[in-house]
Amino acid sequence: MKKTFIRRTVLFAALLAALVFAFTAVAFADDFSDQLKDGYYVITQPDQLFELGRHQGARYRLGADIDMSGQEWTPVDFFGELDGCGYTIAGLDIKGISGDVRVTFDGNMKRYATVFSGFFGCLENAYVHDVIIMVSQLTCDEGSDCAFAGLLTGWMADSTVENVYVCGRGDLYTTSKSFGIGGFAGFGKGYIKGSTVECTLVCVDQDREHRDEQFMGGAYAAGYINVDHCDIFISGYDSDHGYVHNGGIVGMYIQYEKKAPKGSISYNYVEGTIRFFEDNKDRRAYCAPYGGEMMSWNLAMDGNKSKFKRDEVYDYSRDLYPEGDLYPED
């Protein structure tokens, strides 16, 4: 008798929850359908921006500047279109990671289950264009989980970013074996064109005992994203006790798929400095104006220009920050 009562109670509770969810979903659909114009949902208010994560495959347009100051933004995975129409999303305070996990690779083609942080966590089969993204602060601190972060997106696959302006600061703290941070993106493949990024990037390896693979790039950290006709301004700070892969455009260019088409990193302008240390006797210390480590030359690299400074330091006791070199906490 008691078990029957419990089963009926559980079933009733589940039915009630389903009805409430259905009512909420219908109410949301009716409410947001008012914003549907020419096949796009038009976002004009900060609270509507969160729908990007609830309806990931939809098409959206901005109808006004959106100020997210005072609200914490959790990265969302997105598979649709965001047309900014020239408007700005400002005041973004990004913390944590999105829900999706993807596989990333190091230079030895070793696979890592990886989490992602950015305005978007993962962009896949997506189109983002004509928008200004202003990040007050991105903070990714996921401990031992392999993580990649980018001010726009942590992961990018078969997606296009066009006529986008991104600016802000991103900090990545980790004890993992493979990680990286970039201005537009963390890791992946796709196409970034006609866009500008102004970024301050901080990468701190908190594991002083074990060797890791670290990546930092003004456009993206690692992968084989095409980057054409972009302006990249980077101020990078990298404290690492493993293997460093830093570049003004990409930290490590690697075509991790067997049938990857010929790539392109062309007609870009790079300006800035990456200040770093590599606390490792088995030194690599890759840091260059365009690509840190180039694992493939199956790409065109034409017409790039730079005013880039490689700034390596050899005091490993202090982590590197824009505010100055800080002693590690006791």
C-alpha beads as a LAMMPS data file, in Angstrom:
LAMMPS data file: protein, C-alpha beads

330 atoms
329 bonds

1 atom types
1 bond types

-500.0 500.0 xlo xhi
-500.0 500.0 ylo yhi
-500.0 500.0 zlo zhi

Masses

1 110.0

Atoms # bond

1 1 1 0.000 0.000 0.000
2 1 1 2.775 2.393 0.951
3 1 1 4.745 1.626 -2.263
4 1 1 1.634 2.165 -4.390
5 1 1 1.038 5.536 -2.721
6 1 1 4.657 6.574 -3.365
7 1 1 4.440 5.555 -7.027
8 1 1 1.203 7.515 -7.480
9 1 1 2.741 10.542 -5.768
10 1 1 5.824 10.442 -7.997
11 1 1 3.698 10.046 -11.125
12 1 1 1.464 12.924 -10.089
13 1 1 4.465 15.145 -9.404
14 1 1 5.994 14.284 -12.767
15 1 1 2.702 14.979 -14.555
16 1 1 2.333 18.304 -12.761
17 1 1 5.919 19.301 -13.669
18 1 1 5.288 18.408 -17.309
19 1 1 2.119 20.501 -17.385
20 1 1 3.889 23.470 -15.831
21 1 1 6.763 23.139 -18.328
22 1 1 4.339 22.884 -21.244
23 1 1 2.434 25.955 -20.074
24 1 1 5.680 27.914 -19.656
25 1 1 6.956 26.852 -23.079
26 1 1 3.679 27.854 -24.764
27 1 1 3.654 31.143 -22.917
28 1 1 7.244 31.820 -23.975
29 1 1 6.523 30.887 -27.584
30 1 1 3.497 33.186 -27.698
31 1 1 5.415 36.008 -26.062
32 1 1 8.559 35.756 -28.175
33 1 1 6.633 35.136 -31.381
34 1 1 5.730 38.816 -31.254
35 1 1 9.399 39.497 -31.934
36 1 1 9.467 37.366 -35.099
37 1 1 10.052 39.496 -38.187
38 1 1 11.110 38.203 -41.603
39 1 1 12.167 34.891 -40.074
40 1 1 14.317 36.477 -37.351
41 1 1 13.611 36.908 -33.670
42 1 1 14.414 40.526 -32.849
43 1 1 16.231 41.159 -29.568
44 1 1 15.777 44.605 -28.087
45 1 1 16.102 43.989 -24.333
46 1 1 18.784 42.357 -22.140
47 1 1 16.483 39.581 -20.872
48 1 1 15.761 38.480 -24.451
49 1 1 19.450 37.826 -25.078
50 1 1 19.243 34.745 -22.864
51 1 1 16.981 33.124 -25.479
52 1 1 20.122 32.429 -27.524
53 1 1 20.792 29.557 -25.155
54 1 1 17.198 28.303 -25.028
55 1 1 16.551 28.262 -28.777
56 1 1 20.024 27.491 -30.070
57 1 1 19.230 26.916 -33.720
58 1 1 17.061 29.978 -34.345
59 1 1 17.848 33.134 -36.290
60 1 1 18.188 36.350 -34.294
61 1 1 18.633 40.032 -35.008
62 1 1 19.513 42.828 -32.672
63 1 1 17.071 45.695 -32.792
64 1 1 18.908 47.890 -30.293
65 1 1 22.099 48.130 -28.284
66 1 1 22.032 45.668 -25.380
67 1 1 23.707 46.554 -22.066
68 1 1 24.343 43.476 -19.924
69 1 1 26.036 45.358 -17.066
70 1 1 25.183 43.952 -13.664
71 1 1 24.232 40.524 -15.033
72 1 1 26.435 37.442 -15.125
73 1 1 26.585 35.717 -18.502
74 1 1 27.010 31.953 -18.701
75 1 1 28.341 30.800 -22.108
76 1 1 25.694 29.364 -24.439
77 1 1 26.081 26.836 -27.257
78 1 1 24.679 28.196 -30.510
79 1 1 23.908 26.702 -33.918
80 1 1 21.890 29.451 -35.600
81 1 1 22.428 32.974 -36.906
82 1 1 23.037 36.189 -35.020
83 1 1 22.750 39.329 -37.136
84 1 1 23.851 42.277 -35.039
85 1 1 22.696 44.878 -37.576
86 1 1 25.580 47.032 -36.348
87 1 1 24.360 47.121 -32.738
88 1 1 26.421 46.486 -29.611
89 1 1 26.225 43.915 -26.828
90 1 1 28.138 45.556 -23.969
91 1 1 28.984 45.007 -20.322
92 1 1 29.431 41.245 -20.583
93 1 1 30.712 39.547 -17.424
94 1 1 31.327 35.975 -18.581
95 1 1 31.913 33.202 -16.073
96 1 1 32.052 29.432 -16.300
97 1 1 31.530 27.120 -19.260
98 1 1 28.726 26.038 -21.568
99 1 1 27.070 22.618 -21.478
100 1 1 28.687 20.973 -24.503
101 1 1 31.933 18.981 -24.468
102 1 1 34.060 18.550 -27.603
103 1 1 37.352 16.864 -28.510
104 1 1 40.450 19.005 -29.029
105 1 1 43.951 17.987 -30.126
106 1 1 47.531 18.876 -29.306
107 1 1 50.471 18.826 -31.694
108 1 1 50.896 15.071 -31.241
109 1 1 47.241 14.535 -32.209
110 1 1 46.429 13.463 -28.683
111 1 1 42.728 13.839 -27.961
112 1 1 41.277 15.725 -25.008
113 1 1 37.675 15.970 -23.837
114 1 1 37.346 19.729 -23.481
115 1 1 34.978 22.348 -22.068
116 1 1 34.555 25.874 -23.439
117 1 1 33.996 29.454 -22.378
118 1 1 33.142 32.694 -24.186
119 1 1 30.082 34.687 -25.124
120 1 1 29.322 31.446 -26.915
121 1 1 30.667 28.184 -25.557
122 1 1 30.373 26.328 -28.882
123 1 1 29.513 27.727 -32.300
124 1 1 28.624 25.013 -34.797
125 1 1 27.136 25.532 -38.280
126 1 1 26.500 29.099 -37.123
127 1 1 26.739 32.547 -38.698
128 1 1 27.568 35.580 -36.545
129 1 1 27.895 38.925 -38.283
130 1 1 27.647 42.699 -38.079
131 1 1 27.794 42.892 -34.292
132 1 1 29.954 44.534 -31.633
133 1 1 30.743 42.353 -28.590
134 1 1 32.237 44.170 -25.602
135 1 1 33.443 41.913 -22.784
136 1 1 34.136 43.562 -19.454
137 1 1 35.640 40.335 -18.114
138 1 1 35.755 36.669 -19.057
139 1 1 36.894 34.330 -16.295
140 1 1 37.361 30.608 -16.893
141 1 1 38.631 28.656 -13.894
142 1 1 37.768 24.977 -14.390
143 1 1 40.520 23.281 -12.391
144 1 1 41.726 20.074 -14.026
145 1 1 39.230 20.107 -16.924
146 1 1 40.837 20.783 -20.292
147 1 1 39.411 24.139 -21.344
148 1 1 39.543 26.578 -24.248
149 1 1 38.198 30.114 -24.111
150 1 1 37.643 32.966 -26.543
151 1 1 35.975 36.321 -26.049
152 1 1 33.475 35.438 -28.785
153 1 1 33.471 31.626 -28.589
154 1 1 35.415 28.813 -26.987
155 1 1 34.830 26.317 -29.814
156 1 1 34.131 26.930 -33.473
157 1 1 33.133 24.362 -36.101
158 1 1 31.953 24.996 -39.665
159 1 1 30.878 28.493 -38.661
160 1 1 31.487 31.961 -40.091
161 1 1 32.221 35.156 -38.194
162 1 1 32.023 38.229 -40.424
163 1 1 32.235 41.964 -39.817
164 1 1 32.383 41.491 -36.052
165 1 1 34.179 43.716 -33.561
166 1 1 35.195 42.082 -30.290
167 1 1 37.000 43.713 -27.408
168 1 1 37.705 42.874 -23.789
169 1 1 39.725 40.828 -21.357
170 1 1 39.801 37.077 -20.821
171 1 1 41.482 35.181 -17.975
172 1 1 42.030 31.408 -18.031
173 1 1 43.245 29.580 -14.912
174 1 1 43.871 25.847 -15.033
175 1 1 45.708 22.787 -13.780
176 1 1 44.802 20.751 -16.863
177 1 1 46.974 19.072 -19.473
178 1 1 45.780 21.073 -22.485
179 1 1 44.201 24.531 -22.624
180 1 1 44.171 27.812 -24.472
181 1 1 42.642 31.230 -24.973
182 1 1 42.137 33.455 -28.014
183 1 1 40.707 36.800 -28.973
184 1 1 37.840 35.614 -31.167
185 1 1 37.926 31.874 -30.472
186 1 1 39.578 29.114 -28.502
187 1 1 39.778 26.029 -30.731
188 1 1 38.283 24.742 -33.955
189 1 1 37.714 25.330 -37.636
190 1 1 35.680 27.803 -39.645
191 1 1 36.104 31.285 -41.080
192 1 1 36.707 34.700 -39.514
193 1 1 36.771 37.546 -42.025
194 1 1 36.621 41.309 -42.132
195 1 1 36.609 41.525 -38.338
196 1 1 38.520 43.254 -35.550
197 1 1 39.563 42.111 -32.087
198 1 1 41.168 44.138 -29.307
199 1 1 41.990 41.736 -26.500
200 1 1 43.865 41.407 -23.257
201 1 1 44.466 37.708 -22.626
202 1 1 45.776 36.141 -19.425
203 1 1 46.651 32.450 -19.188
204 1 1 47.892 31.041 -15.875
205 1 1 49.056 27.444 -15.502
206 1 1 48.501 26.641 -11.824
207 1 1 50.179 23.217 -11.937
208 1 1 53.897 23.703 -11.402
209 1 1 54.734 19.994 -11.303
210 1 1 53.381 18.497 -14.529
211 1 1 53.962 19.469 -18.154
212 1 1 51.046 20.708 -20.243
213 1 1 50.231 22.003 -23.719
214 1 1 49.272 25.697 -23.689
215 1 1 47.951 27.829 -26.566
216 1 1 47.285 31.556 -27.012
217 1 1 46.456 33.543 -30.149
218 1 1 45.179 37.001 -30.966
219 1 1 42.535 35.526 -33.266
220 1 1 42.338 31.967 -31.875
221 1 1 44.365 29.616 -29.729
222 1 1 44.564 26.431 -31.841
223 1 1 42.987 24.658 -34.794
224 1 1 42.673 25.661 -38.439
225 1 1 40.239 28.559 -38.591
226 1 1 40.703 30.707 -41.712
227 1 1 41.408 34.349 -40.839
228 1 1 41.323 36.924 -43.635
229 1 1 41.254 40.733 -43.729
230 1 1 41.166 41.090 -39.936
231 1 1 42.756 43.583 -37.557
232 1 1 44.126 42.008 -34.390
233 1 1 45.360 43.916 -31.358
234 1 1 46.656 41.709 -28.553
235 1 1 48.115 42.198 -25.125
236 1 1 48.934 38.702 -23.892
237 1 1 50.240 37.410 -20.543
238 1 1 51.120 33.743 -20.340
239 1 1 52.585 31.956 -17.309
240 1 1 53.264 28.333 -18.147
241 1 1 55.155 25.377 -16.690
242 1 1 54.814 23.224 -19.792
243 1 1 54.969 23.852 -23.530
244 1 1 54.054 27.313 -24.830
245 1 1 52.382 27.909 -28.218
246 1 1 51.680 31.614 -28.726
247 1 1 50.998 33.668 -31.842
248 1 1 49.724 37.050 -32.863
249 1 1 47.038 35.300 -34.912
250 1 1 47.097 31.632 -33.823
251 1 1 49.008 29.772 -31.132
252 1 1 49.140 26.480 -33.038
253 1 1 47.879 25.932 -36.564
254 1 1 46.903 22.275 -36.851
255 1 1 44.652 20.642 -39.429
256 1 1 43.396 17.912 -37.154
257 1 1 41.101 16.342 -39.750
258 1 1 42.601 14.184 -42.514
259 1 1 40.756 15.805 -45.429
260 1 1 41.008 19.404 -44.292
261 1 1 40.886 21.836 -47.231
262 1 1 43.664 24.311 -47.905
263 1 1 43.468 27.100 -45.360
264 1 1 44.042 30.819 -45.458
265 1 1 45.530 33.343 -43.038
266 1 1 45.895 36.363 -45.271
267 1 1 45.802 40.163 -45.386
268 1 1 45.601 40.589 -41.637
269 1 1 47.183 43.253 -39.464
270 1 1 48.595 42.230 -36.082
271 1 1 49.774 44.618 -33.386
272 1 1 50.743 43.998 -29.778
273 1 1 52.845 41.973 -27.375
274 1 1 52.735 38.552 -25.768
275 1 1 54.677 38.508 -22.504
276 1 1 55.320 34.944 -21.388
277 1 1 57.503 32.429 -19.646
278 1 1 58.019 28.723 -20.287
279 1 1 59.223 27.039 -17.110
280 1 1 60.431 23.893 -18.836
281 1 1 63.940 22.503 -19.435
282 1 1 62.658 20.710 -22.549
283 1 1 62.042 24.050 -24.206
284 1 1 59.805 24.930 -27.153
285 1 1 58.766 28.512 -26.354
286 1 1 56.847 29.114 -29.590
287 1 1 55.867 32.768 -29.932
288 1 1 55.674 34.526 -33.301
289 1 1 53.798 37.374 -35.023
290 1 1 51.369 35.173 -36.967
291 1 1 51.533 31.488 -36.005
292 1 1 53.311 30.106 -32.946
293 1 1 53.747 26.493 -34.032
294 1 1 52.726 25.607 -37.584
295 1 1 51.823 21.904 -37.739
296 1 1 50.730 22.219 -41.369
297 1 1 51.644 24.512 -44.249
298 1 1 48.609 23.560 -46.314
299 1 1 47.461 27.170 -46.310
300 1 1 47.966 30.523 -47.951
301 1 1 49.700 33.176 -45.860
302 1 1 49.714 36.304 -48.010
303 1 1 49.769 40.006 -47.292
304 1 1 49.932 39.867 -43.486
305 1 1 51.554 42.782 -41.648
306 1 1 52.541 43.150 -38.020
307 1 1 53.967 45.260 -35.240
308 1 1 54.350 42.384 -32.833
309 1 1 56.708 41.917 -29.891
310 1 1 57.738 38.605 -28.362
311 1 1 58.521 39.348 -24.714
312 1 1 59.942 36.301 -22.917
313 1 1 60.879 36.502 -19.245
314 1 1 62.839 34.039 -17.157
315 1 1 61.589 34.613 -13.630
316 1 1 59.194 31.727 -13.055
317 1 1 58.284 32.635 -9.491
318 1 1 55.789 35.322 -10.491
319 1 1 52.710 34.948 -12.654
320 1 1 52.288 37.555 -15.369
321 1 1 49.401 40.038 -15.434
322 1 1 48.624 43.412 -17.022
323 1 1 48.657 44.891 -13.520
324 1 1 52.239 43.679 -13.007
325 1 1 53.928 40.431 -12.135
326 1 1 52.246 38.903 -9.090
327 1 1 53.672 36.475 -6.609
328 1 1 51.730 33.206 -6.359
329 1 1 49.394 32.939 -3.405
330 1 1 50.650 30.999 -0.398

Bonds

1 1 1 2
2 1 2 3
3 1 3 4
4 1 4 5
5 1 5 6
6 1 6 7
7 1 7 8
8 1 8 9
9 1 9 10
10 1 10 11
11 1 11 12
12 1 12 13
13 1 13 14
14 1 14 15
15 1 15 16
16 1 16 17
17 1 17 18
18 1 18 19
19 1 19 20
20 1 20 21
21 1 21 22
22 1 22 23
23 1 23 24
24 1 24 25
25 1 25 26
26 1 26 27
27 1 27 28
28 1 28 29
29 1 29 30
30 1 30 31
31 1 31 32
32 1 32 33
33 1 33 34
34 1 34 35
35 1 35 36
36 1 36 37
37 1 37 38
38 1 38 39
39 1 39 40
40 1 40 41
41 1 41 42
42 1 42 43
43 1 43 44
44 1 44 45
45 1 45 46
46 1 46 47
47 1 47 48
48 1 48 49
49 1 49 50
50 1 50 51
51 1 51 52
52 1 52 53
53 1 53 54
54 1 54 55
55 1 55 56
56 1 56 57
57 1 57 58
58 1 58 59
59 1 59 60
60 1 60 61
61 1 61 62
62 1 62 63
63 1 63 64
64 1 64 65
65 1 65 66
66 1 66 67
67 1 67 68
68 1 68 69
69 1 69 70
70 1 70 71
71 1 71 72
72 1 72 73
73 1 73 74
74 1 74 75
75 1 75 76
76 1 76 77
77 1 77 78
78 1 78 79
79 1 79 80
80 1 80 81
81 1 81 82
82 1 82 83
83 1 83 84
84 1 84 85
85 1 85 86
86 1 86 87
87 1 87 88
88 1 88 89
89 1 89 90
90 1 90 91
91 1 91 92
92 1 92 93
93 1 93 94
94 1 94 95
95 1 95 96
96 1 96 97
97 1 97 98
98 1 98 99
99 1 99 100
100 1 100 101
101 1 101 102
102 1 102 103
103 1 103 104
104 1 104 105
105 1 105 106
106 1 106 107
107 1 107 108
108 1 108 109
109 1 109 110
110 1 110 111
111 1 111 112
112 1 112 113
113 1 113 114
114 1 114 115
115 1 115 116
116 1 116 117
117 1 117 118
118 1 118 119
119 1 119 120
120 1 120 121
121 1 121 122
122 1 122 123
123 1 123 124
124 1 124 125
125 1 125 126
126 1 126 127
127 1 127 128
128 1 128 129
129 1 129 130
130 1 130 131
131 1 131 132
132 1 132 133
133 1 133 134
134 1 134 135
135 1 135 136
136 1 136 137
137 1 137 138
138 1 138 139
139 1 139 140
140 1 140 141
141 1 141 142
142 1 142 143
143 1 143 144
144 1 144 145
145 1 145 146
146 1 146 147
147 1 147 148
148 1 148 149
149 1 149 150
150 1 150 151
151 1 151 152
152 1 152 153
153 1 153 154
154 1 154 155
155 1 155 156
156 1 156 157
157 1 157 158
158 1 158 159
159 1 159 160
160 1 160 161
161 1 161 162
162 1 162 163
163 1 163 164
164 1 164 165
165 1 165 166
166 1 166 167
167 1 167 168
168 1 168 169
169 1 169 170
170 1 170 171
171 1 171 172
172 1 172 173
173 1 173 174
174 1 174 175
175 1 175 176
176 1 176 177
177 1 177 178
178 1 178 179
179 1 179 180
180 1 180 181
181 1 181 182
182 1 182 183
183 1 183 184
184 1 184 185
185 1 185 186
186 1 186 187
187 1 187 188
188 1 188 189
189 1 189 190
190 1 190 191
191 1 191 192
192 1 192 193
193 1 193 194
194 1 194 195
195 1 195 196
196 1 196 197
197 1 197 198
198 1 198 199
199 1 199 200
200 1 200 201
201 1 201 202
202 1 202 203
203 1 203 204
204 1 204 205
205 1 205 206
206 1 206 207
207 1 207 208
208 1 208 209
209 1 209 210
210 1 210 211
211 1 211 212
212 1 212 213
213 1 213 214
214 1 214 215
215 1 215 216
216 1 216 217
217 1 217 218
218 1 218 219
219 1 219 220
220 1 220 221
221 1 221 222
222 1 222 223
223 1 223 224
224 1 224 225
225 1 225 226
226 1 226 227
227 1 227 228
228 1 228 229
229 1 229 230
230 1 230 231
231 1 231 232
232 1 232 233
233 1 233 234
234 1 234 235
235 1 235 236
236 1 236 237
237 1 237 238
238 1 238 239
239 1 239 240
240 1 240 241
241 1 241 242
242 1 242 243
243 1 243 244
244 1 244 245
245 1 245 246
246 1 246 247
247 1 247 248
248 1 248 249
249 1 249 250
250 1 250 251
251 1 251 252
252 1 252 253
253 1 253 254
254 1 254 255
255 1 255 256
256 1 256 257
257 1 257 258
258 1 258 259
259 1 259 260
260 1 260 261
261 1 261 262
262 1 262 263
263 1 263 264
264 1 264 265
265 1 265 266
266 1 266 267
267 1 267 268
268 1 268 269
269 1 269 270
270 1 270 271
271 1 271 272
272 1 272 273
273 1 273 274
274 1 274 275
275 1 275 276
276 1 276 277
277 1 277 278
278 1 278 279
279 1 279 280
280 1 280 281
281 1 281 282
282 1 282 283
283 1 283 284
284 1 284 285
285 1 285 286
286 1 286 287
287 1 287 288
288 1 288 289
289 1 289 290
290 1 290 291
291 1 291 292
292 1 292 293
293 1 293 294
294 1 294 295
295 1 295 296
296 1 296 297
297 1 297 298
298 1 298 299
299 1 299 300
300 1 300 301
301 1 301 302
302 1 302 303
303 1 303 304
304 1 304 305
305 1 305 306
306 1 306 307
307 1 307 308
308 1 308 309
309 1 309 310
310 1 310 311
311 1 311 312
312 1 312 313
313 1 313 314
314 1 314 315
315 1 315 316
316 1 316 317
317 1 317 318
318 1 318 319
319 1 319 320
320 1 320 321
321 1 321 322
322 1 322 323
323 1 323 324
324 1 324 325
325 1 325 326
326 1 326 327
327 1 327 328
328 1 328 329
329 1 329 330
